[in-house]
Amino acid sequence: MTPAINAARRAGIRHTIHSYEHDKAAASYGEEAADKLGLSPARVFKTLLAQIDGKELVVAVVPVACQLNLKQLASALDARSAEMARPADAERATGYVVGGISPLGQKKRLRTVIDESARMHPTIYVSAGRRGLEIELAAADLAALTQARFAAIAR
């Protein structure tokens, strides 16, 4: 059980847990999840942390096949600039390790933006809080649980 799974269960949302054997040599955690679960990379989303205006940590959820557009993320949050957060800062703020950071059940609630492409799918997959574990849920449920907004933040 992870904090992400507990958050989904407490909220009573529909979800499914999927696990796979994580390969420590995998170059991309998200692409590994898509490959091992036999999914389109468009439906598997990675959780990234960024820092806006040099101070506030925020969460960005984008398809694993894409990159985060930092300018669009900053714009979506009415900020002047955004840069990727340091891994140690991401781990400290979320309580998860890199490669297993979930947008759900984080230690501290951070403002969250989900790429608008998530709404095109009946369900999406995000980390369930550890490497080799994914949670499948509706994008609208993820947004509700994280108080997220949707915006075009992927390229």
TORPA-4810 file (N, C-alpha, C, O; in nm, 3 decimals):
<nodes>
NODE_1_0.085_-0.118_0.000_0.000_0.000_0.000_0.089_0.124_0.000_0.189_0.131_0.072_M
NODE_2_0.051_0.222_-0.080_0.126_0.347_-0.086_0.031_0.462_-0.052_-0.091_0.444_-0.057_T
NODE_3_0.084_0.579_-0.017_-0.004_0.694_0.008_-0.093_0.727_-0.114_-0.206_0.772_-0.096_P
NODE_4_-0.042_0.705_-0.235_-0.122_0.732_-0.355_-0.244_0.639_-0.362_-0.355_0.685_-0.388_A
NODE_5_-0.223_0.513_-0.337_-0.333_0.416_-0.341_-0.431_0.446_-0.227_-0.552_0.440_-0.246_I
NODE_6_-0.378_0.478_-0.110_-0.465_0.513_0.003_-0.551_0.635_-0.028_-0.668_0.639_0.008_N
NODE_7_-0.493_0.734_-0.095_-0.569_0.855_-0.130_-0.683_0.821_-0.225_-0.794_0.873_-0.208_A
NODE_8_-0.658_0.737_-0.323_-0.763_0.697_-0.417_-0.872_0.617_-0.346_-0.991_0.638_-0.371_A
NODE_9_-0.833_0.528_-0.259_-0.931_0.446_-0.185_-1.016_0.533_-0.092_-1.138_0.518_-0.087_R
NODE_10_-0.951_0.623_-0.018_-1.026_0.711_0.074_-1.127_0.797_0.000_-1.236_0.823_0.050_R
NODE_11_-1.089_0.840_-0.120_-1.178_0.926_-0.199_-1.291_0.846_-0.264_-1.388_0.903_-0.314_A
NODE_12_-1.278_0.715_-0.265_-1.382_0.631_-0.324_-1.389_0.639_-0.475_-1.494_0.612_-0.534_G
NODE_13_-1.278_0.674_-0.539_-1.280_0.683_-0.686_-1.247_0.547_-0.746_-1.181_0.463_-0.685_I
NODE_14_-1.295_0.529_-0.867_-1.268_0.406_-0.941_-1.123_0.408_-0.986_-1.077_0.505_-1.046_R
NODE_15_-1.052_0.301_-0.958_-0.913_0.291_-1.000_-0.872_0.144_-1.007_-0.937_0.057_-0.949_H
NODE_16_-0.764_0.119_-1.079_-0.707_-0.015_-1.089_-0.557_-0.002_-1.071_-0.494_0.090_-1.125_T
NODE_17_-0.500_-0.094_-0.996_-0.356_-0.095_-0.973_-0.292_-0.196_-1.068_-0.342_-0.307_-1.085_I
NODE_18_-0.182_-0.154_-1.129_-0.107_-0.241_-1.221_0.038_-0.244_-1.175_0.097_-0.140_-1.145_H
NODE_19_0.095_-0.364_-1.170_0.234_-0.374_-1.129_0.314_-0.448_-1.235_0.259_-0.524_-1.315_S
NODE_20_0.443_-0.424_-1.235_0.535_-0.490_-1.326_0.672_-0.495_-1.259_0.699_-0.421_-1.164_Y
NODE_21_0.756_-0.581_-1.309_0.891_-0.594_-1.254_0.977_-0.480_-1.308_1.008_-0.475_-1.427_E
NODE_22_1.015_-0.390_-1.218_1.097_-0.275_-1.258_1.240_-0.317_-1.287_1.301_-0.391_-1.210_H
NODE_23_1.293_-0.270_-1.399_1.432_-0.295_-1.438_1.516_-0.176_-1.396_1.497_-0.065_-1.447_D
NODE_24_1.609_-0.196_-1.305_1.692_-0.086_-1.254_1.774_-0.018_-1.364_1.819_0.095_-1.347_K
NODE_25_1.794_-0.086_-1.475_1.873_-0.030_-1.585_1.786_0.049_-1.684_1.837_0.102_-1.782_A
NODE_26_1.656_0.056_-1.660_1.566_0.127_-1.752_1.605_0.274_-1.762_1.629_0.340_-1.661_A
NODE_27_1.611_0.324_-1.886_1.650_0.463_-1.909_1.537_0.561_-1.875_1.562_0.673_-1.831_A
NODE_28_1.413_0.517_-1.896_1.297_0.604_-1.871_1.192_0.524_-1.794_1.142_0.424_-1.843_S
NODE_29_1.161_0.569_-1.673_1.064_0.496_-1.591_0.927_0.491_-1.656_0.863_0.386_-1.657_Y
NODE_30_0.881_0.604_-1.712_0.750_0.609_-1.774_0.739_0.523_-1.898_0.640_0.452_-1.917_G
NODE_31_0.840_0.529_-1.983_0.839_0.446_-2.104_0.848_0.298_-2.068_0.789_0.213_-2.135_E
NODE_32_0.922_0.268_-1.962_0.930_0.129_-1.916_0.791_0.081_-1.874_0.751_-0.031_-1.907_E
NODE_33_0.717_0.165_-1.801_0.582_0.128_-1.757_0.493_0.102_-1.877_0.422_0.001_-1.881_A
NODE_34_0.495_0.191_-1.976_0.411_0.174_-2.095_0.447_0.044_-2.166_0.358_-0.032_-2.206_A
NODE_35_0.575_0.018_-2.182_0.621_-0.102_-2.253_0.582_-0.228_-2.177_0.526_-0.321_-2.235_D
NODE_36_0.612_-0.232_-2.050_0.587_-0.354_-1.972_0.438_-0.382_-1.950_0.398_-0.497_-1.933_K
NODE_37_0.356_-0.277_-1.952_0.211_-0.296_-1.935_0.139_-0.305_-2.069_0.017_-0.323_-2.072_L
NODE_38_0.213_-0.291_-2.179_0.155_-0.302_-2.313_0.060_-0.187_-2.344_-0.045_-0.208_-2.405_G
NODE_39_0.096_-0.065_-2.303_0.009_0.051_-2.319_0.067_0.151_-2.417_0.188_0.154_-2.440_L
NODE_40_-0.018_0.231_-2.474_0.027_0.343_-2.556_0.093_0.444_-2.464_0.038_0.476_-2.358_S
NODE_41_0.211_0.497_-2.500_0.274_0.600_-2.418_0.189_0.726_-2.402_0.215_0.808_-2.313_P
NODE_42_0.089_0.743_-2.487_0.000_0.859_-2.475_-0.091_0.849_-2.353_-0.145_0.950_-2.307_A
NODE_43_-0.110_0.727_-2.300_-0.199_0.707_-2.184_-0.123_0.696_-2.052_-0.184_0.695_-1.945_R
NODE_44_0.008_0.687_-2.059_0.089_0.676_-1.938_0.152_0.814_-1.913_0.218_0.869_-2.000_V
NODE_45_0.129_0.867_-1.794_0.173_1.003_-1.762_0.280_1.001_-1.655_0.275_0.922_-1.560_F
NODE_46_0.377_1.090_-1.671_0.483_1.104_-1.571_0.454_1.226_-1.485_0.392_1.322_-1.529_K
NODE_47_0.502_1.219_-1.363_0.484_1.327_-1.267_0.617_1.398_-1.251_0.715_1.338_-1.206_T
NODE_48_0.620_1.524_-1.288_0.741_1.604_-1.281_0.722_1.720_-1.184_0.611_1.772_-1.170_L
NODE_49_0.828_1.760_-1.119_0.821_1.877_-1.033_0.904_1.989_-1.092_1.015_1.967_-1.142_L
NODE_50_0.849_2.107_-1.086_0.917_2.226_-1.136_0.910_2.333_-1.028_0.832_2.324_-0.933_A
NODE_51_0.992_2.432_-1.046_0.991_2.547_-0.956_0.954_2.669_-1.038_1.016_2.698_-1.141_Q
NODE_52_0.852_2.741_-0.992_0.811_2.860_-1.066_0.857_2.985_-0.993_0.857_2.993_-0.870_I
NODE_53_0.897_3.083_-1.074_0.946_3.212_-1.024_1.053_3.196_-0.916_1.065_3.279_-0.826_D
NODE_54_1.130_3.088_-0.926_1.243_3.068_-0.836_1.210_3.031_-0.694_1.298_3.029_-0.609_G
NODE_55_1.081_3.000_-0.667_1.048_2.972_-0.526_0.946_2.861_-0.505_0.968_2.776_-0.418_K
NODE_56_0.838_2.857_-0.578_0.729_2.762_-0.550_0.744_2.633_-0.630_0.758_2.637_-0.752_E
NODE_57_0.739_2.520_-0.561_0.738_2.391_-0.629_0.596_2.361_-0.676_0.499_2.383_-0.604_L
NODE_58_0.587_2.309_-0.798_0.458_2.271_-0.856_0.472_2.136_-0.924_0.583_2.090_-0.953_V
NODE_59_0.360_2.072_-0.949_0.357_1.941_-1.012_0.303_1.954_-1.153_0.204_2.024_-1.177_V
NODE_60_0.369_1.886_-1.247_0.324_1.880_-1.385_0.307_1.733_-1.422_0.396_1.652_-1.397_A
NODE_61_0.193_1.698_-1.482_0.163_1.561_-1.520_0.150_1.559_-1.672_0.056_1.617_-1.727_V
NODE_62_0.245_1.492_-1.739_0.250_1.492_-1.886_0.269_1.350_-1.939_0.322_1.265_-1.868_V
NODE_63_0.227_1.325_-2.063_0.247_1.191_-2.121_0.396_1.156_-2.126_0.479_1.244_-2.149_P
NODE_64_0.428_1.030_-2.105_0.568_0.989_-2.106_0.632_1.007_-2.243_0.755_1.017_-2.252_V
NODE_65_0.553_1.010_-2.348_0.606_1.027_-2.483_0.640_1.173_-2.513_0.695_1.203_-2.619_A
NODE_66_0.609_1.262_-2.422_0.629_1.406_-2.444_0.727_1.463_-2.344_0.771_1.396_-2.250_C
NODE_67_0.760_1.590_-2.366_0.841_1.665_-2.272_0.756_1.776_-2.213_0.658_1.819_-2.274_Q
NODE_68_0.793_1.821_-2.096_0.724_1.932_-2.032_0.770_2.062_-2.097_0.889_2.087_-2.111_L
NODE_69_0.675_2.144_-2.135_0.704_2.277_-2.188_0.700_2.372_-2.068_0.592_2.406_-2.019_N
NODE_70_0.817_2.415_-2.023_0.825_2.497_-1.902_0.760_2.634_-1.920_0.702_2.687_-1.825_L
NODE_71_0.768_2.691_-2.038_0.704_2.821_-2.062_0.553_2.809_-2.051_0.487_2.895_-1.993_K
NODE_72_0.497_2.701_-2.106_0.353_2.682_-2.098_0.309_2.650_-1.955_0.200_2.690_-1.913_Q
NODE_73_0.393_2.579_-1.881_0.361_2.551_-1.741_0.356_2.682_-1.663_0.262_2.707_-1.587_L
NODE_74_0.457_2.766_-1.681_0.460_2.895_-1.612_0.336_2.976_-1.647_0.273_3.035_-1.560_A
NODE_75_0.301_2.978_-1.774_0.183_3.053_-1.819_0.055_2.999_-1.754_-0.032_3.076_-1.713_S
NODE_76_0.043_2.867_-1.747_-0.077_2.805_-1.688_-0.094_2.842_-1.541_-0.205_2.839_-1.488_A
NODE_77_0.018_2.876_-1.476_0.013_2.910_-1.333_0.034_3.059_-1.308_0.062_3.100_-1.195_L
NODE_78_0.021_3.138_-1.414_0.038_3.284_-1.404_0.173_3.322_-1.343_0.181_3.413_-1.261_D
NODE_79_0.276_3.250_-1.383_0.411_3.276_-1.335_0.495_3.331_-1.449_0.459_3.318_-1.566_A
NODE_80_0.607_3.392_-1.414_0.698_3.447_-1.516_0.791_3.340_-1.572_0.824_3.343_-1.691_R
NODE_81_0.833_3.246_-1.487_0.930_3.146_-1.533_0.910_3.014_-1.459_0.848_3.007_-1.353_S
NODE_82_0.964_2.909_-1.519_0.962_2.777_-1.457_1.089_2.704_-1.495_1.141_2.719_-1.606_A
NODE_83_1.139_2.625_-1.402_1.255_2.539_-1.428_1.232_2.408_-1.355_1.156_2.402_-1.258_E
NODE_84_1.299_2.304_-1.400_1.283_2.175_-1.335_1.338_2.182_-1.193_1.439_2.246_-1.167_M
NODE_85_1.269_2.116_-1.102_1.313_2.111_-0.962_1.429_2.012_-0.949_1.442_1.918_-1.028_A
NODE_86_1.511_2.035_-0.852_1.618_1.940_-0.824_1.554_1.811_-0.770_1.458_1.817_-0.694_R
NODE_87_1.608_1.694_-0.810_1.550_1.567_-0.763_1.536_1.559_-0.611_1.435_1.510_-0.561_P
NODE_88_1.635_1.606_-0.537_1.628_1.600_-0.390_1.512_1.684_-0.338_1.445_1.645_-0.243_A
NODE_89_1.488_1.800_-0.400_1.376_1.885_-0.359_1.242_1.817_-0.391_1.148_1.824_-0.312_D
NODE_90_1.236_1.752_-0.507_1.114_1.680_-0.546_1.084_1.567_-0.448_0.970_1.549_-0.406_A
NODE_91_1.186_1.493_-0.411_1.166_1.381_-0.319_1.126_1.431_-0.180_1.038_1.373_-0.116_E
NODE_92_1.188_1.536_-0.135_1.158_1.591_-0.001_1.013_1.643_0.004_0.943_1.621_0.103_R
NODE_93_0.970_1.711_-0.101_0.836_1.771_-0.102_0.725_1.667_-0.117_0.617_1.683_-0.062_A
NODE_94_0.753_1.560_-0.192_0.647_1.463_-0.221_0.647_1.342_-0.128_0.543_1.282_-0.104_T
NODE_95_0.764_1.308_-0.076_0.775_1.186_0.004_0.797_1.062_-0.080_0.798_0.951_-0.028_G
NODE_96_0.816_1.080_-0.209_0.840_0.969_-0.302_0.980_0.981_-0.360_1.041_1.088_-0.355_Y
NODE_97_1.032_0.869_-0.416_1.161_0.873_-0.483_1.139_0.897_-0.632_1.037_0.858_-0.689_V
NODE_98_1.237_0.962_-0.694_1.231_0.988_-0.838_1.209_0.855_-0.911_1.272_0.754_-0.879_V
NODE_99_1.120_0.857_-1.007_1.083_0.735_-1.079_0.961_0.670_-1.018_0.902_0.579_-1.077_G
NODE_100_0.921_0.716_-0.901_0.803_0.663_-0.834_0.719_0.774_-0.776_0.634_0.750_-0.691_G
NODE_101_0.742_0.897_-0.822_0.664_1.010_-0.771_0.524_1.006_-0.829_0.506_1.004_-0.951_I
NODE_102_0.428_1.004_-0.742_0.287_1.004_-0.782_0.229_1.143_-0.759_0.269_1.213_-0.666_S
NODE_103_0.134_1.183_-0.843_0.065_1.309_-0.815_-0.031_1.296_-0.696_-0.078_1.397_-0.643_P
NODE_104_-0.059_1.173_-0.654_-0.151_1.146_-0.544_-0.075_1.118_-0.415_0.033_1.059_-0.418_L
NODE_105_-0.132_1.160_-0.303_-0.079_1.122_-0.173_0.056_1.183_-0.139_0.133_1.125_-0.062_G
NODE_106_0.084_1.298_-0.193_0.211_1.363_-0.163_0.211_1.419_-0.021_0.105_1.449_0.035_Q
NODE_107_0.329_1.433_0.037_0.342_1.485_0.175_0.285_1.625_0.186_0.224_1.660_0.287_K
NODE_108_0.306_1.704_0.084_0.265_1.843_0.085_0.182_1.868_-0.040_0.223_1.829_-0.150_K
NODE_109_0.067_1.933_-0.026_-0.016_1.960_-0.144_0.048_2.072_-0.225_0.067_2.184_-0.176_R
NODE_110_0.082_2.040_-0.348_0.142_2.137_-0.439_0.045_2.166_-0.553_-0.034_2.080_-0.592_L
NODE_111_0.050_2.287_-0.605_-0.035_2.317_-0.719_0.003_2.223_-0.833_0.121_2.197_-0.856_R
NODE_112_-0.098_2.174_-0.902_-0.079_2.069_-1.003_-0.145_2.109_-1.134_-0.256_2.163_-1.136_T
NODE_113_-0.075_2.080_-1.244_-0.128_2.101_-1.378_-0.116_1.969_-1.453_-0.009_1.908_-1.456_V
NODE_114_-0.224_1.926_-1.514_-0.228_1.803_-1.594_-0.239_1.843_-1.740_-0.320_1.928_-1.775_I
NODE_115_-0.157_1.783_-1.825_-0.167_1.815_-1.967_-0.306_1.782_-2.017_-0.364_1.677_-1.985_D
NODE_116_-0.360_1.874_-2.097_-0.497_1.859_-2.144_-0.522_1.733_-2.226_-0.636_1.691_-2.241_E
NODE_117_-0.417_1.672_-2.280_-0.435_1.549_-2.358_-0.491_1.436_-2.273_-0.547_1.340_-2.327_S
NODE_118_-0.476_1.445_-2.142_-0.528_1.341_-2.052_-0.679_1.325_-2.067_-0.732_1.215_-2.048_A
NODE_119_-0.748_1.433_-2.101_-0.894_1.427_-2.113_-0.942_1.350_-2.236_-1.060_1.321_-2.248_R
NODE_120_-0.851_1.319_-2.326_-0.888_1.245_-2.448_-0.904_1.096_-2.423_-0.954_1.024_-2.510_M
NODE_121_-0.862_1.048_-2.308_-0.863_0.905_-2.278_-0.965_0.874_-2.169_-0.985_0.955_-2.078_H
NODE_122_-1.030_0.756_-2.177_-1.125_0.720_-2.071_-1.055_0.707_-1.935_-1.111_0.742_-1.831_P
NODE_123_-0.931_0.656_-1.937_-0.850_0.647_-1.817_-0.704_0.674_-1.855_-0.665_0.658_-1.971_T
NODE_124_-0.627_0.716_-1.756_-0.483_0.734_-1.774_-0.411_0.659_-1.663_-0.472_0.616_-1.565_I
NODE_125_-0.281_0.644_-1.680_-0.198_0.574_-1.584_-0.095_0.672_-1.528_-0.029_0.743_-1.604_Y
NODE_126_-0.080_0.675_-1.397_0.024_0.754_-1.332_0.089_0.664_-1.226_0.035_0.560_-1.189_V
NODE_127_0.204_0.706_-1.179_0.272_0.628_-1.077_0.182_0.614_-0.954_0.113_0.708_-0.914_S
NODE_128_0.185_0.496_-0.897_0.109_0.471_-0.775_0.196_0.487_-0.651_0.157_0.449_-0.541_A
NODE_129_0.315_0.544_-0.670_0.397_0.576_-0.554_0.524_0.497_-0.538_0.597_0.514_-0.440_G
NODE_130_0.552_0.409_-0.634_0.682_0.342_-0.633_0.708_0.287_-0.772_0.617_0.263_-0.851_R
NODE_131_0.834_0.268_-0.800_0.873_0.214_-0.931_0.813_0.076_-0.948_0.819_-0.008_-0.859_R
NODE_132_0.754_0.054_-1.067_0.692_-0.075_-1.095_0.547_-0.083_-1.054_0.489_-0.192_-1.055_G
NODE_133_0.486_0.029_-1.018_0.348_0.030_-0.973_0.276_0.151_-1.033_0.318_0.265_-1.014_L
NODE_134_0.168_0.125_-1.106_0.091_0.231_-1.171_-0.054_0.224_-1.124_-0.105_0.116_-1.092_E
NODE_135_-0.119_0.339_-1.120_-0.261_0.345_-1.088_-0.334_0.399_-1.211_-0.295_0.502_-1.267_I
NODE_136_-0.439_0.331_-1.250_-0.521_0.370_-1.364_-0.648_0.436_-1.310_-0.716_0.379_-1.225_E
NODE_137_-0.678_0.555_-1.361_-0.797_0.627_-1.315_-0.838_0.729_-1.421_-0.761_0.758_-1.513_L
NODE_138_-0.956_0.782_-1.406_-1.004_0.886_-1.498_-0.928_1.015_-1.470_-0.900_1.048_-1.355_A
NODE_139_-0.895_1.087_-1.576_-0.823_1.213_-1.561_-0.901_1.312_-1.475_-0.842_1.387_-1.397_A
NODE_140_-1.033_1.313_-1.488_-1.115_1.404_-1.408_-1.104_1.369_-1.260_-1.104_1.459_-1.176_A
NODE_141_-1.095_1.241_-1.227_-1.079_1.201_-1.087_-0.941_1.242_-1.033_-0.929_1.286_-0.919_D
NODE_142_-0.838_1.227_-1.117_-0.705_1.271_-1.076_-0.705_1.421_-1.050_-0.649_1.467_-0.950_L
NODE_143_-0.769_1.496_-1.139_-0.775_1.641_-1.121_-0.851_1.678_-0.993_-0.810_1.768_-0.920_A
NODE_144_-0.959_1.608_-0.966_-1.037_1.638_-0.846_-0.957_1.607_-0.719_-0.958_1.686_-0.624_A
NODE_145_-0.888_1.495_-0.718_-0.811_1.456_-0.600_-0.691_1.547_-0.574_-0.651_1.566_-0.459_L
NODE_146_-0.634_1.602_-0.679_-0.515_1.686_-0.664_-0.547_1.835_-0.675_-0.458_1.919_-0.666_T
NODE_147_-0.674_1.866_-0.696_-0.718_2.004_-0.718_-0.640_2.066_-0.833_-0.599_2.182_-0.827_Q
NODE_148_-0.621_1.987_-0.938_-0.541_2.029_-1.053_-0.624_2.102_-1.156_-0.747_2.097_-1.156_A
NODE_149_-0.554_2.170_-1.243_-0.614_2.230_-1.362_-0.555_2.163_-1.483_-0.444_2.109_-1.477_R
NODE_150_-0.627_2.166_-1.593_-0.578_2.113_-1.720_-0.526_2.229_-1.804_-0.584_2.337_-1.806_F
NODE_151_-0.415_2.204_-1.874_-0.358_2.304_-1.963_-0.266_2.235_-2.062_-0.221_2.123_-2.037_A
NODE_152_-0.238_2.298_-2.174_-0.145_2.244_-2.274_-0.004_2.271_-2.225_0.050_2.380_-2.244_A
NODE_153_0.057_2.170_-2.160_0.191_2.189_-2.104_0.292_2.090_-2.161_0.408_2.092_-2.121_I
NODE_154_0.251_2.004_-2.254_0.341_1.904_-2.312_0.377_1.944_-2.455_0.299_2.008_-2.525_A
NODE_155_0.496_1.902_-2.495_0.535_1.920_-2.635_0.595_1.793_-2.688_0.634_1.788_-2.805_R
</nodes>
